Structures are given as C-alpha cells and as structure tokens.
Amino acid sequence: MAAAAPADARKKDSDEPPSREVVGKNDVEGEIVGNEIPGSPFAKLEIGMSLKQVTKSLGDKRQDAADCGTYLTGKSFIPFHFGGDKVREECAYEGLGRLVFTNQSDFDDKAVLIKIEYDATEDGERD
C-alpha cells in the first residue's frame, strides 16, 4: 500500500488557484485568490478599500457593467451579533474576476473590499 502524499504535494496537484491572506488598509483582513493578470485594473486595488474607492479606481463604466449582488453570511443568524460581515456584496467582472465587499460593523454601512479573485476566464455573470 502506497503512503499518502504530503499535504503540500496534494495542494500543488489541485486545480484550485493559489490564495493568500493579507492585511490591507485600516488593518482589514482579506484574501487574494489567483495570480495577478498582467494589465488588470484589479492590480490597483487593495484589501480594505471602500466600494467608492474601488469604483473610482476601476471607473464608473466598468462598475456599471459588473454583475453585482448580495448574500447573507452565517453571522447574520447569530443573535446579538453586532459585528460586521453579515451581508456581502459580490461583483463579477468579465475577463477580470470577482470582488467581494462587506461592512465592518452594524453601525457602519461602509462596504470595504475583503476579497480579490483574479480569473481571466470570468464570464461576468453571477450564478
């Protein structure tokens, strides 16, 4: 019987894109998935940027073409949880990837960028 491959070896063989956790502006923790696409406007973005800053960086025309929508996280069902991350907004950009935003507390509706997903094959439509 052959020994199981080490976890690192199994990860390299998987089809999952590389991902790394980062700390961005204002100490916001986030994730970057995939490898940067050369010339991508996502390269100008930083975890922790507000939705307004991202829109300004990408341009209104590109933001208008994005397919965006919201979804609840499990934290929204925790009684007396007054922290953030109850609702997320995800935007898909054709040929670029996806961006995910969340609020940091119940008392602040300012959405900040928490995930950048590079994917040149993105069709720009959320499922």
C-alpha positions as MATLAB code, in Angstrom:
seq = 'MAAAAPADARKKDSDEPPSREVVGKNDVEGEIVGNEIPGSPFAKLEIGMSLKQVTKSLGDKRQDAADCGTYLTGKSFIPFHFGGDKVREECAYEGLGRLVFTNQSDFDDKAVLIKIEYDATEDGERD';
ca = [
       0.000    0.000    0.000;
       1.403    3.409   -1.006;
       1.794    6.147    1.567;
      -0.412    9.212    1.223;
       1.213   12.209   -0.418;
       2.131   15.052    1.914;
      -0.457   17.838    2.139;
       1.836   20.248    0.252;
       2.156   17.836   -2.674;
      -1.603   17.317   -2.861;
      -2.193   21.069   -2.884;
       0.166   21.595   -5.825;
      -1.693   18.957   -7.876;
      -5.106   20.512   -7.244;
      -6.886   22.726   -9.750;
      -7.510   25.363   -7.094;
      -5.901   28.743   -7.804;
      -3.352   29.957   -5.262;
      -4.713   32.064   -2.448;
      -3.169   34.151    0.280;
      -4.487   36.020    3.262;
      -3.431   39.647    3.555;
      -3.946   42.638    5.827;
      -4.834   45.769    3.903;
      -5.802   49.357    4.568;
      -7.004   50.114    8.087;
      -5.944   46.617    9.179;
      -8.766   44.961    7.225;
      -8.097   41.233    6.777;
      -8.807   39.803    3.358;
      -7.861   37.283    0.715;
      -6.366   37.409   -2.765;
      -7.150   34.409   -4.961;
      -5.343   33.577   -8.199;
      -2.398   35.159   -9.912;
      -2.451   38.787  -10.988;
      -3.493   39.212  -14.623;
      -0.995   41.441  -16.489;
      -2.538   44.853  -17.160;
      -5.563   44.127  -14.961;
      -7.181   47.146  -13.306;
      -7.525   44.925  -10.203;
      -3.765   45.437   -9.687;
      -4.538   48.975   -8.463;
      -6.871   47.664   -5.748;
      -6.027   46.986   -2.114;
      -7.891   44.999    0.525;
      -9.695   47.458    2.812;
     -10.576   49.977    0.092;
     -14.149   51.263    0.234;
     -16.636   50.449   -2.514;
     -16.483   54.107   -3.523;
     -12.663   53.995   -3.826;
     -12.841   50.793   -5.896;
     -15.474   52.291   -8.215;
     -13.325   55.391   -8.660;
     -10.239   53.263   -9.389;
     -11.995   50.962  -11.880;
     -14.163   53.659  -13.426;
     -17.932   54.072  -13.406;
     -18.330   52.463  -16.830;
     -16.627   49.240  -15.711;
     -18.575   49.206  -12.425;
     -21.873   49.634  -14.302;
     -21.015   46.628  -16.497;
     -20.340   44.399  -13.461;
     -22.913   41.868  -12.291;
     -23.261   42.608   -8.557;
     -25.441   41.064   -5.894;
     -25.623   40.497   -2.155;
     -25.834   37.420    0.039;
     -26.126   36.710    3.760;
     -23.345   35.105    5.765;
     -23.840   32.794    8.739;
     -23.104   35.703   11.073;
     -26.454   37.263   10.176;
     -28.204   34.442   12.088;
     -26.245   34.863   15.344;
     -28.457   36.590   17.933;
     -26.934   39.728   19.443;
     -24.027   39.769   16.962;
     -23.367   43.462   16.408;
     -20.165   42.996   14.453;
     -19.954   43.230   10.706;
     -19.756   40.723    7.880;
     -23.441   39.787    7.969;
     -24.057   40.711    4.343;
     -21.577   40.620    1.485;
     -21.693   42.158   -1.963;
     -20.019   40.276   -4.795;
     -19.304   41.786   -8.215;
     -18.265   39.753  -11.264;
     -16.231   41.470  -13.994;
     -15.905   39.812  -17.392;
     -12.317   38.779  -18.148;
     -11.045   40.035  -14.783;
     -12.569   38.108  -11.891;
     -14.637   38.954   -8.821;
     -14.528   41.370   -5.915;
     -16.229   40.814   -2.552;
     -17.172   43.601   -0.126;
     -18.576   43.600    3.419;
     -19.344   46.059    6.191;
     -17.167   46.083    9.297;
     -19.934   46.670   11.882;
     -23.696   47.022   12.273;
     -23.196   50.698   12.970;
     -21.301   51.465    9.765;
     -22.751   50.802    6.328;
     -19.441   51.496    4.554;
     -18.620   48.415    2.465;
     -14.924   47.525    2.213;
     -13.079   45.168   -0.127;
     -12.222   41.847    1.533;
     -11.530   39.556   -1.434;
      -9.930   39.940   -4.859;
     -10.340   36.953   -7.154;
      -8.296   37.058  -10.369;
      -9.850   34.956  -13.154;
      -9.267   35.780  -16.841;
     -11.982   33.251  -17.780;
     -14.685   35.021  -15.713;
     -17.844   35.429  -17.818;
     -19.037   38.406  -15.783;
     -22.260   36.776  -14.597;
     -23.078   35.691  -11.067;
     -24.836   32.366  -10.725;
];
